[in-house]
Amino acid sequence: MATNTRSLDKVTLLDWYRQIVLIRQFENRCDELYHEKKITGVYLHLYSGHEAVGVGAVAALGEGDHVLTGYRDHGIALARGVDAKPLMAEMMGKRTGVSGGKGGSMHLASRAHNFWGGYAIVAGHLSLATGIAFKERYMGTENVVLCLMGDGATNNGYFHESLNLSAVWNLPVVWLIENNFIGMGTRIEDSSGQPELVKRAVAYGMKQGPRVDGQNVIEVHEAISEAVAYARKKGPVLVEALTYRYKGHGVSDKQYDAREDLKRELDDWQAHKDPINILKNQLLAGFDGIEAELAKIDTEVHEIVEESVRYAEASPVPTYEDLIRHIYVE
């Protein structure tokens, strides 16, 4: 799919650049804070390398649309417009966090943004996406659900059940597979008889969308915009974005240290297919004299992330009353 920066206005492209850089810097800072034991928990799953998928896809949605994803969720929350300060506070388990400090890294949500998580169970959120889409179809709205998942989720029973029912009921869902080729430590060709995952749409009788370059935010946005427009009127669409995570499955995963072949593969993606560099080069080629604006964004984003850390560190921890609040309807 050819990309043309001139077909998109400069303001939009600069905003996407800002979001991608924000996600990268936020994730890098979270990695540091985890090793400093300021972010705690068993796991921390970083979105580094995937940024163009989340930014391009979420930008195709309207305010009334819904977003769900798995546990690699910080970047999606930022792309949906969740403020970095309460997001970082949630990472540190603070009372001012988006989930009150009770959700942490894998359970982010923001009702104000129709961002419903952030789920730790692999593929568990797909059935919730089906339910939300059923509600929208039942109420006669034209709101769409965007449900992102990793390639590792596509062999789970929830995947079959959710996609099948979404097709049976013609639900307004865009199913977006972020295929980074490795589900935890298993290569996609070793876990799936059909490694071109988008072809699974045929089995459910739903529209098969494209298999796009997930490192190119413009290509992702074009593909998801078409899928969203279709889903609003006609029913579900399955799209696959090819991407690559720059860290292990979680922060404790040292696969790139243990396997030389994966380290070479990672180096190649970072050198030639990095989403920040791809968009930056598109902007430099498309708009004269834009270097200063890009540098300004880099500086501003750095301060946004550092401000979020200061905010989180200064925030209080949840109280006992917070712990038992929202267990029952008040």
Stockholm file with secondary structure:
# STOCKHOLM 1.0

chainA/1-330         MATNTRSLDKVTLLDWYRQIVLIRQFENRCDELYHEKKITGVYLHLYSGHEAVGVGAVAALGEGDHVLTGYRDHGIALARGVDAKPLMAEMMGKRTGVSGGKGGSMHLASRAHNFWGGYAIVAGHLSLATGIAFKERYMGTENVVLCLMGDGATNNGYFHESLNLSAVWNLPVVWLIENNFIGMGTRIEDSSGQPELVKRAVAYGMKQGPRVDGQNVIEVHEAISEAVAYARKKGPVLVEALTYRYKGHGVSDKQYDAREDLKRELDDWQAHKDPINILKNQLLAGFDGIEAELAKIDTEVHEIVEESVRYAEASPVPTYEDLIRHIYVE
#=GR chainA/1-330 SS CCCCGGGSCHHHHHHHHHHHHHHHHHHHHHHHHHHTTSSCSSCCCCCTTCHHHHHHHHTTCCTTCEEECCSCCHHHHHHTTCCHHHHHHHHTTCTTSTTTTSSCTTCCCBGGGTBCCCCSSTTHHHHHHHHHHHHHHHHTCCCCEEEEEEGGGGGSHHHHHHHHHHHHTTCCEEEEEEECSEETTEEHHHHCSCSCGGGGHHHHTCEEEEEEETTCHHHHHHHHHHHHHHHHHTCCEEEEEECCCSSCSSTTCCHHHHCHHHHHHHHHHHHHCCHHHHHHHHHHHHSTTCHHHHHHHHHHHHHHHHHHHHHHHHSCCCCHHHHHTTSSCC
#=GC SS_cons         CCCCGGGSCHHHHHHHHHHHHHHHHHHHHHHHHHHTTSSCSSCCCCCTTCHHHHHHHHTTCCTTCEEECCSCCHHHHHHTTCCHHHHHHHHTTCTTSTTTTSSCTTCCCBGGGTBCCCCSSTTHHHHHHHHHHHHHHHHTCCCCEEEEEEGGGGGSHHHHHHHHHHHHTTCCEEEEEEECSEETTEEHHHHCSCSCGGGGHHHHTCEEEEEEETTCHHHHHHHHHHHHHHHHHTCCEEEEEECCCSSCSSTTCCHHHHCHHHHHHHHHHHHHCCHHHHHHHHHHHHSTTCHHHHHHHHHHHHHHHHHHHHHHHHSCCCCHHHHHTTSSCC
//
